[in-house]
């Protein structure tokens, strides 16, 4: 019984340690200078860049969404700018673990189209 309790506690501590390490790895600023890179490459404010780089997965999601937007722009299709993507991720609190960057771009474009239609109807 004592051995089983010891092993159970050891296993629990091991799992807890792995969970903490995994969380820290994903949440810490894993790339030095990433905040500066987002400011320089995407013309973001310091505030936006700092929020986006709090979690590695969020920064990666943002950059992937920007690549998709850039691809759309190169094909002369409707697209969105990096600031709009950042605003959506930050203000809409997008779950970057369950949403694809392409779907994020699609949602931004849909909302932009709706706002344009409403604005046009108000002008009439």
MMTF fields as JSON, N, C-alpha, C and O atoms, coordinates in Angstrom:
{
  "mmtfVersion": "1.0.0",
  "mmtfProducer": "UNKNOWN",
  "numBonds": 495,
  "numAtoms": 496,
  "numGroups": 124,
  "numChains": 1,
  "numModels": 1,
  "chainsPerModel": [1],
  "groupsPerChain": [124],
  "chainIdList": ["A"],
  "bondAtomList": [4, 2, 8, 6, 12, 10, 16, 14, 20, 18, 24, 22, 28, 26, 32, 30, 36, 34, 40, 38, 44, 42, 48, 46, 52, 50, 56, 54, 60, 58, 64, 62, 68, 66, 72, 70, 76, 74, 80, 78, 84, 82, 88, 86, 92, 90, 96, 94, 100, 98, 104, 102, 108, 106, 112, 110, 116, 114, 120, 118, 124, 122, 128, 126, 132, 130, 136, 134, 140, 138, 144, 142, 148, 146, 152, 150, 156, 154, 160, 158, 164, 162, 168, 166, 172, 170, 176, 174, 180, 178, 184, 182, 188, 186, 192, 190, 196, 194, 200, 198, 204, 202, 208, 206, 212, 210, 216, 214, 220, 218, 224, 222, 228, 226, 232, 230, 236, 234, 240, 238, 244, 242, 248, 246, 252, 250, 256, 254, 260, 258, 264, 262, 268, 266, 272, 270, 276, 274, 280, 278, 284, 282, 288, 286, 292, 290, 296, 294, 300, 298, 304, 302, 308, 306, 312, 310, 316, 314, 320, 318, 324, 322, 328, 326, 332, 330, 336, 334, 340, 338, 344, 342, 348, 346, 352, 350, 356, 354, 360, 358, 364, 362, 368, 366, 372, 370, 376, 374, 380, 378, 384, 382, 388, 386, 392, 390, 396, 394, 400, 398, 404, 402, 408, 406, 412, 410, 416, 414, 420, 418, 424, 422, 428, 426, 432, 430, 436, 434, 440, 438, 444, 442, 448, 446, 452, 450, 456, 454, 460, 458, 464, 462, 468, 466, 472, 470, 476, 474, 480, 478, 484, 482, 488, 486, 492, 490],
  "bondOrderList": [1, 1, 1, 1, 1, 1, 1, 1, 1, 1, 1, 1, 1, 1, 1, 1, 1, 1, 1, 1, 1, 1, 1, 1, 1, 1, 1, 1, 1, 1, 1, 1, 1, 1, 1, 1, 1, 1, 1, 1, 1, 1, 1, 1, 1, 1, 1, 1, 1, 1, 1, 1, 1, 1, 1, 1, 1, 1, 1, 1, 1, 1, 1, 1, 1, 1, 1, 1, 1, 1, 1, 1, 1, 1, 1, 1, 1, 1, 1, 1, 1, 1, 1, 1, 1, 1, 1, 1, 1, 1, 1, 1, 1, 1, 1, 1, 1, 1, 1, 1, 1, 1, 1, 1, 1, 1, 1, 1, 1, 1, 1, 1, 1, 1, 1, 1, 1, 1, 1, 1, 1, 1, 1],
  "groupList": [{"groupName": "UNK", "atomNameList": ["N", "CA", "C", "O"], "elementList": ["N", "C", "C", "O"], "formalChargeList": [0, 0, 0, 0], "bondAtomList": [1, 0, 2, 1, 3, 2], "bondOrderList": [1, 1, 2], "singleLetterCode": "X", "chemCompType": "L-PEPTIDE LINKING"}],
  "groupTypeList": [0, 0, 0, 0, 0, 0, 0, 0, 0, 0, 0, 0, 0, 0, 0, 0, 0, 0, 0, 0, 0, 0, 0, 0, 0, 0, 0, 0, 0, 0, 0, 0, 0, 0, 0, 0, 0, 0, 0, 0, 0, 0, 0, 0, 0, 0, 0, 0, 0, 0, 0, 0, 0, 0, 0, 0, 0, 0, 0, 0, 0, 0, 0, 0, 0, 0, 0, 0, 0, 0, 0, 0, 0, 0, 0, 0, 0, 0, 0, 0, 0, 0, 0, 0, 0, 0, 0, 0, 0, 0, 0, 0, 0, 0, 0, 0, 0, 0, 0, 0, 0, 0, 0, 0, 0, 0, 0, 0, 0, 0, 0, 0, 0, 0, 0, 0, 0, 0, 0, 0, 0, 0, 0, 0],
  "groupIdList": [1, 2, 3, 4, 5, 6, 7, 8, 9, 10, 11, 12, 13, 14, 15, 16, 17, 18, 19, 20, 21, 22, 23, 24, 25, 26, 27, 28, 29, 30, 31, 32, 33, 34, 35, 36, 37, 38, 39, 40, 41, 42, 43, 44, 45, 46, 47, 48, 49, 50, 51, 52, 53, 54, 55, 56, 57, 58, 59, 60, 61, 62, 63, 64, 65, 66, 67, 68, 69, 70, 71, 72, 73, 74, 75, 76, 77, 78, 79, 80, 81, 82, 83, 84, 85, 86, 87, 88, 89, 90, 91, 92, 93, 94, 95, 96, 97, 98, 99, 100, 101, 102, 103, 104, 105, 106, 107, 108, 109, 110, 111, 112, 113, 114, 115, 116, 117, 118, 119, 120, 121, 122, 123, 124],
  "secStructList": [7, 2, 2, 2, 2, 2, 2, 2, 2, 2, 2, 2, 2, 2, 2, 2, 2, 2, 2, 2, 2, 2, 2, 2, 2, 2, 2, 1, 7, 7, 1, 6, 6, 2, 2, 2, 2, 2, 2, 2, 2, 2, 7, 7, 7, 2, 2, 2, 2, 2, 2, 2, 6, 1, 1, 2, 2, 2, 2, 2, 2, 2, 2, 2, 2, 2, 2, 2, 2, 2, 2, 2, 2, 2, 6, 6, 7, 7, 7, 7, 7, 2, 2, 2, 2, 2, 2, 2, 2, 2, 2, 6, 6, 7, 7, 6, 6, 6, 1, 7, 2, 2, 2, 2, 2, 2, 2, 2, 2, 2, 2, 2, 2, 2, 2, 2, 2, 2, 2, 2, 2, 2, 2, 7],
  "xCoordList": [0.83, 0.0, 0.865, 0.573, 1.931, 2.825, 3.535, 3.699, 3.953, 4.638, 3.682, 4.073, 2.442, 1.457, 1.192, 1.087, 1.085, 0.863, 2.055, 1.884, 3.266, 4.48, 4.543, 4.836, 4.266, 4.304, 3.228, 3.462, 2.052, 0.975, 1.352, 1.107, 1.947, 2.367, 3.504, 3.534, 4.43, 5.537, 5.019, 5.459, 4.087, 3.491, 2.759, 2.876, 2.003, 1.272, 2.24, 1.998, 3.319, 4.312, 4.983, 5.227, 5.28, 5.901, 4.975, 5.417, 3.687, 2.718, 2.551, 2.454, 2.518, 2.387, 3.596, 3.453, 4.776, 6.002, 5.985, 6.334, 5.588, 5.519, 4.492, 4.726, 3.356, 2.321, 2.833, 2.626, 3.49, 4.036, 5.082, 5.082, 5.968, 6.995, 6.367, 6.783, 5.376, 4.701, 4.003, 4.086, 3.32, 2.611, 3.602, 3.379, 4.683, 5.689, 6.309, 6.543, 6.569, 7.169, 6.257, 6.723, 4.958, 4.007, 3.65, 3.251, 3.784, 3.348, 4.467, 4.22, 5.662, 6.736, 7.141, 6.818, 7.846, 8.363, 9.488, 10.651, 9.119, 10.096, 11.071, 12.127, 10.734, 11.708, 12.103, 11.278, 13.346, 13.794, 13.673, 14.047, 13.159, 13.035, 11.795, 11.615, 10.93, 9.734, 8.805, 8.2, 8.701, 7.862, 8.364, 7.58, 9.666, 10.252, 10.043, 9.818, 10.119, 9.923, 8.498, 8.309, 7.504, 6.12, 5.901, 5.159, 6.542, 6.432, 7.018, 6.418, 8.195, 8.904, 8.243, 8.0, 7.961, 7.463, 6.002, 5.611, 5.197, 3.76, 3.234, 2.026, 4.133, 3.777, 2.755, 1.837, 2.93, 2.042, 2.551, 3.729, 1.642, 2.055, 2.765, 2.633, 3.506, 4.199, 3.168, 3.37, 2.063, 0.997, 0.485, 0.413, 0.131, -0.394, 0.635, 0.316, 1.865, 2.926, 3.179, 3.396, 3.15, 3.377, 2.262, 2.525, 1.034, -0.081, 0.019, -0.177, 0.318, 0.39, 1.533, 1.456, 2.586, 3.743, 3.727, 4.706, 2.649, 2.555, 2.534, 3.07, 1.915, 1.889, 2.419, 2.033, 3.303, 3.921, 2.856, 2.948, 1.857, 0.813, 0.046, -0.356, -0.159, -0.864, -0.011, -0.51, 1.269, 2.175, 2.268, 2.269, 2.344, 2.405, 1.106, 1.14, -0.023, -1.328, -1.394, -1.806, -0.989, -1.005, -0.152, -0.594, 1.059, 1.947, 1.395, 1.513, 0.798, 0.209, -0.972, -1.131, -1.791, -2.921, -2.415, -3.006, -1.334, -0.751, -0.214, -0.321, 0.36, 0.841, -0.324, -0.218, -1.425, -2.604, -3.139, -3.489, -3.204, -3.675, -2.762, -3.235, -1.469, -0.505, -0.697, -0.605, -0.962, -1.218, -2.468, -2.485, -3.514, -4.737, -4.445, -4.935, -3.644, -3.311, -2.533, -2.742, -1.633, -0.843, -1.702, -1.342, -2.835, -3.764, -4.84, -5.808, -4.653, -5.587, -6.99, -7.985, -7.048, -8.335, -8.509, -7.554, -9.739, -9.97, -9.14, -9.029, -8.565, -7.72, -7.853, -8.61, -7.123, -7.128, -5.688, -4.765, -5.512, -4.163, -3.816, -4.682, -2.547, -2.048, -2.696, -2.974, -2.936, -3.555, -4.951, -5.333, -5.714, -7.061, -7.003, -7.816, -6.041, -5.87, -5.526, -6.103, -4.581, -4.189, -5.384, -5.6, -6.157, -7.329, -8.32, -8.865, -8.546, -9.472, -8.965, -9.718, -7.712, -7.155, -7.229, -7.595, -6.882, -6.827, -8.224, -8.567, -9.021, -10.308, -11.428, -12.305, -11.402, -12.444, -12.046, -12.81, -10.844, -10.33, -10.478, -11.048, -9.957, -10.049, -9.273, -8.152, -9.886, -9.221, -8.342, -8.813, -7.075, -6.149, -5.84, -5.206, -6.284, -6.035, -7.12, -6.897, -8.297, -9.391, -9.835, -10.723, -9.229, -9.612, -8.422, -7.287, -8.681, -7.611, -7.404, -8.371, -6.167, -5.91, -6.73, -7.187, -6.915, -7.701, -9.15, -9.762, -9.694, -11.063, -11.151, -12.156, -10.124, -10.072, -10.133, -10.889, -9.354, -9.356, -10.75, -11.257, -11.356, -12.697, -13.706, -14.536, -13.646, -14.569, -14.363, -15.331, -13.114, -12.834, -13.406, -14.03, -13.191, -13.711, -15.237, -15.825, -15.876, -17.334, -17.851, -18.804, -17.231, -17.678, -17.451, -18.286, -16.327, -16.035, -17.087, -17.518, -17.502, -18.522, -19.856, -20.558, -20.206, -21.469, -21.443, -22.415, -20.369, -20.235, -20.325, -20.947, -19.719, -19.788, -21.214, -21.647, -21.945, -23.343, -24.189, -25.016, -23.99, -24.747, -24.427, -25.326, -23.165, -22.739, -23.349, -23.805, -23.356, -23.931, -25.438, -25.96, -26.13, -27.572, -27.879, -28.9, -27.008, -27.203, -27.012, -27.612, -26.181, -25.91, -27.036, -27.187, -27.821, -28.915, -30.072, -31.063],
  "yCoordList": [-1.196, 0.0, 1.246, 2.208, 1.235, 2.393, 2.588, 3.714, 1.487, 1.572, 2.104, 2.931, 1.639, 2.097, 3.591, 4.319, 4.05, 5.462, 6.278, 7.329, 5.802, 6.496, 6.592, 7.652, 5.475, 5.47, 6.382, 7.087, 6.363, 7.228, 8.696, 9.495, 9.056, 10.439, 10.824, 11.949, 9.923, 10.188, 10.4, 11.316, 9.558, 9.686, 11.025, 11.71, 11.391, 12.649, 13.831, 14.757, 13.813, 14.887, 14.957, 16.046, 13.804, 13.756, 14.379, 15.175, 14.015, 14.581, 16.076, 16.835, 16.498, 17.911, 18.686, 19.764, 18.13, 18.778, 18.893, 19.942, 17.838, 17.876, 18.891, 19.602, 18.958, 19.918, 21.352, 22.196, 21.617, 22.957, 23.317, 24.433, 22.384, 22.642, 22.903, 23.817, 22.113, 22.292, 23.651, 24.36, 24.007, 25.292, 26.446, 27.399, 26.36, 27.43, 27.545, 28.648, 26.425, 26.431, 27.129, 27.884, 26.876, 27.476, 28.912, 29.675, 29.289, 30.619, 31.632, 32.833, 31.189, 32.156, 32.74, 32.198, 33.844, 34.435, 33.536, 33.715, 32.579, 31.573, 32.073, 31.473, 33.166, 33.702, 35.103, 36.016, 35.263, 36.614, 37.518, 37.132, 38.684, 39.627, 39.438, 40.159, 38.485, 38.243, 39.461, 39.814, 40.091, 41.285, 42.346, 42.951, 42.568, 43.563, 43.171, 44.024, 41.888, 41.395, 41.685, 42.105, 41.467, 41.741, 43.231, 43.632, 44.044, 45.5, 45.915, 46.691, 45.39, 45.773, 45.187, 45.901, 43.897, 43.206, 43.511, 43.512, 43.772, 43.944, 45.316, 45.55, 46.215, 47.582, 47.606, 48.427, 46.692, 46.648, 47.574, 47.931, 47.954, 48.736, 47.813, 46.591, 48.402, 47.623, 46.821, 45.641, 47.476, 46.829, 45.572, 44.502, 45.7, 44.555, 43.434, 42.265, 43.804, 42.795, 42.067, 40.855, 42.795, 42.154, 41.171, 40.094, 41.531, 40.619, 39.376, 38.257, 39.572, 38.437, 37.486, 36.304, 37.973, 37.111, 36.552, 35.941, 36.748, 36.156, 34.642, 33.966, 34.119, 32.67, 32.373, 33.005, 31.408, 31.04, 30.653, 31.025, 29.911, 29.461, 30.646, 30.597, 31.695, 32.872, 33.617, 34.043, 33.769, 34.438, 33.652, 34.236, 32.339, 31.496, 31.594, 31.661, 31.602, 31.736, 33.064, 33.108, 34.141, 35.465, 35.486, 35.97, 34.964, 34.978, 34.132, 34.513, 32.996, 32.155, 32.87, 32.808, 33.54, 34.296, 35.417, 35.684, 36.063, 37.128, 36.57, 37.219, 35.379, 34.748, 34.453, 34.649, 33.983, 33.699, 34.99, 35.027, 36.043, 37.338, 37.857, 38.437, 37.652, 38.079, 37.295, 37.858, 36.01, 35.181, 35.664, 35.732, 36.001, 36.525, 37.828, 38.05, 38.69, 39.98, 39.78, 40.504, 38.795, 38.552, 38.015, 38.153, 37.405, 36.902, 37.931, 37.634, 39.15, 40.259, 39.976, 40.46, 39.184, 38.891, 39.8, 40.422, 39.872, 40.658, 40.078, 38.862, 40.963, 40.509, 41.455, 42.424, 41.171, 42.013, 42.33, 41.596, 43.421, 43.799, 43.179, 42.669, 43.238, 42.623, 43.232, 42.522, 44.531, 45.196, 44.648, 44.433, 44.422, 43.86, 42.445, 42.077, 41.668, 40.308, 40.369, 39.646, 41.236, 41.39, 41.814, 41.278, 42.775, 43.235, 42.102, 41.978, 41.286, 40.17, 39.182, 38.749, 38.831, 37.862, 38.417, 37.704, 39.676, 40.28, 40.605, 40.207, 41.312, 41.816, 40.788, 40.808, 39.899, 38.862, 37.636, 36.678, 37.68, 36.58, 35.23, 34.273, 35.198, 34.005, 32.854, 33.027, 31.691, 30.491, 29.955, 29.26, 30.287, 29.924, 28.431, 27.951, 27.694, 26.252, 25.483, 24.348, 26.093, 25.357, 25.98, 25.449, 27.088, 27.777, 27.813, 28.035, 27.599, 27.695, 29.157, 29.916, 29.564, 30.939, 31.343, 32.482, 30.419, 30.719, 31.043, 31.918, 30.355, 30.614, 31.979, 32.676, 32.361, 33.69, 34.762, 35.726, 34.602, 35.559, 35.615, 36.695, 34.463, 34.394, 35.152, 35.893, 34.978, 35.68, 37.189, 37.949, 37.625, 39.064, 39.629, 40.691, 38.915, 39.368, 39.422, 40.344, 38.437, 38.426, 39.616, 40.277, 39.888, 41.011, 42.333, 43.235, 42.443, 43.656, 43.878, 45.009, 42.806, 42.906, 43.345, 44.164, 42.812, 43.181, 44.652, 45.374, 45.087, 46.486, 47.404, 48.464, 47.016, 47.818, 47.938, 49.017, 46.826, 46.847, 47.746, 48.513, 47.655, 48.496, 49.965, 50.806, 50.27, 51.646, 52.185, 53.327, 51.358, 51.781, 52.024, 52.984, 51.195, 51.361, 52.608, 53.261, 52.938, 54.157, 55.413, 56.448, 55.325, 56.485, 56.739, 57.852, 55.713, 55.858, 56.623, 56.827],
  "zCoordList": [0.0, 0.0, 0.0, -0.71, 0.793, 0.862, -0.471, -0.939, -1.073, -2.364, -3.433, -4.256, -3.425, -4.403, -4.227, -5.214, -2.991, -2.722, -3.191, -3.809, -2.902, -3.327, -4.85, -5.403, -5.52, -6.981, -7.562, -8.544, -6.949, -7.405, -7.258, -8.162, -6.121, -5.898, -6.832, -7.33, -7.078, -7.99, -9.403, -10.098, -9.829, -11.157, -11.282, -12.297, -10.238, -10.227, -10.328, -11.102, -9.568, -9.615, -10.981, -11.501, -11.559, -12.877, -13.922, -14.75, -13.882, -14.825, -14.621, -15.585, -13.363, -13.058, -13.582, -14.159, -13.374, -13.855, -15.381, -15.923, -16.072, -17.537, -18.017, -18.994, -17.333, -17.707, -17.537, -18.409, -16.431, -16.177, -17.224, -17.745, -17.535, -18.551, -19.915, -20.627, -20.277, -21.57, -21.621, -22.624, -20.543, -20.486, -20.584, -21.331, -19.839, -19.882, -21.267, -21.759, -21.883, -23.221, -24.219, -25.072, -24.112, -25.052, -24.706, -25.586, -23.46, -23.05, -22.94, -23.048, -22.732, -22.554, -23.909, -24.966, -23.84, -25.077, -25.551, -25.188, -26.358, -26.729, -27.772, -27.97, -28.446, -29.38, -28.915, -28.91, -28.532, -28.178, -29.413, -30.52, -29.204, -30.309, -31.16, -32.141, -30.815, -31.621, -31.595, -32.608, -30.436, -30.327, -31.294, -32.027, -31.294, -32.207, -33.66, -34.518, -33.924, -35.283, -35.769, -36.91, -34.915, -35.313, -35.53, -36.427, -34.713, -34.869, -36.204, -36.946, -36.5, -37.728, -38.984, -39.957, -38.951, -40.149, -40.484, -41.651, -39.442, -39.673, -39.25, -39.261, -38.879, -38.483, -37.343, -37.333, -36.387, -35.234, -34.139, -34.101, -33.253, -32.088, -31.103, -31.175, -30.198, -29.162, -28.371, -28.086, -28.022, -27.244, -27.954, -27.348, -29.233, -29.988, -30.074, -29.861, -30.387, -30.532, -29.217, -29.209, -28.113, -26.815, -26.474, -25.937, -26.777, -26.498, -27.387, -26.914, -28.653, -29.582, -29.268, -29.6, -28.638, -28.353, -26.93, -26.499, -26.209, -24.869, -24.929, -24.051, -25.969, -26.175, -27.565, -28.548, -27.622, -28.897, -29.922, -31.092, -29.481, -30.412, -31.007, -32.17, -30.231, -30.733, -31.757, -32.798, -31.458, -32.4, -33.711, -34.795, -33.6, -34.797, -35.608, -36.837, -34.92, -35.574, -36.324, -37.483, -35.662, -36.276, -37.548, -38.59, -37.455, -38.62, -39.762, -40.927, -39.444, -40.482, -41.148, -42.367, -40.351, -40.909, -41.821, -42.868, -41.425, -42.262, -43.575, -44.615, -43.532, -44.77, -45.717, -46.928, -45.155, -45.977, -46.582, -47.761, -45.782, -46.278, -47.383, -48.361, -47.231, -48.24, -49.542, -50.633, -49.417, -50.597, -51.329, -52.558, -50.57, -51.196, -51.924, -53.031, -51.298, -51.91, -53.202, -54.176, -53.211, -54.417, -55.561, -56.73, -55.222, -56.238, -56.572, -57.272, -56.056, -56.308, -55.777, -56.316, -54.712, -54.077, -52.873, -52.408, -52.37, -51.173, -50.038, -49.886, -49.253, -48.163, -46.985, -47.035, -45.943, -44.742, -44.363, -44.714, -43.65, -43.241, -41.883, -41.173, -41.551, -40.321, -39.078, -38.112, -39.1, -37.951, -37.697, -36.546, -38.757, -38.604, -38.024, -37.175, -38.489, -37.964, -36.481, -35.669, -36.139, -34.73, -33.882, -32.795, -34.379, -33.632, -33.381, -32.284, -34.394, -34.22, -33.187, -32.315, -33.278, -32.328, -30.903, -29.969, -30.752, -29.419, -28.89, -27.777, -29.661, -29.166, -29.184, -28.321, -30.152, -30.221, -29.409, -29.292, -28.854, -28.024, -28.752, -28.227, -29.939, -30.784, -30.153, -29.676, -30.162, -29.664, -30.787, -31.687, -30.72, -31.799, -31.833, -32.773, -30.815, -30.818, -31.56, -31.981, -31.725, -32.381, -33.703, -34.37, -34.079, -35.311, -36.262, -35.84, -37.518, -38.517, -38.906, -38.966, -39.171, -39.598, -40.828, -40.923, -41.76, -42.967, -42.6, -43.212, -41.62, -41.186, -40.514, -40.658, -39.791, -39.177, -40.257, -40.133, -41.301, -42.418, -43.041, -43.344, -43.229, -43.81, -42.943, -43.471, -41.634, -40.724, -40.787, -40.774, -40.854, -40.94, -42.243, -42.243, -43.349, -44.642, -44.65, -45.215, -44.026, -43.965, -43.165, -43.578, -42.03, -41.223, -41.947, -41.881, -42.634, -43.397, -44.477, -44.7, -45.147, -46.188, -45.599, -46.193, -44.446, -43.794, -43.389, -43.613, -42.813, -42.396, -43.615, -43.542, -44.72, -45.95, -46.456, -46.86, -46.433, -46.869, -45.978, -46.472, -44.691, -43.755, -43.987, -44.001, -44.167, -44.404, -45.697, -45.746, -46.741, -48.02, -47.866, -48.434, -47.129, -46.93, -46.117, -46.337, -45.187, -44.388, -45.216, -44.929, -46.236, -47.088, -48.078, -48.581, -48.357, -49.342, -48.798, -49.5]
}
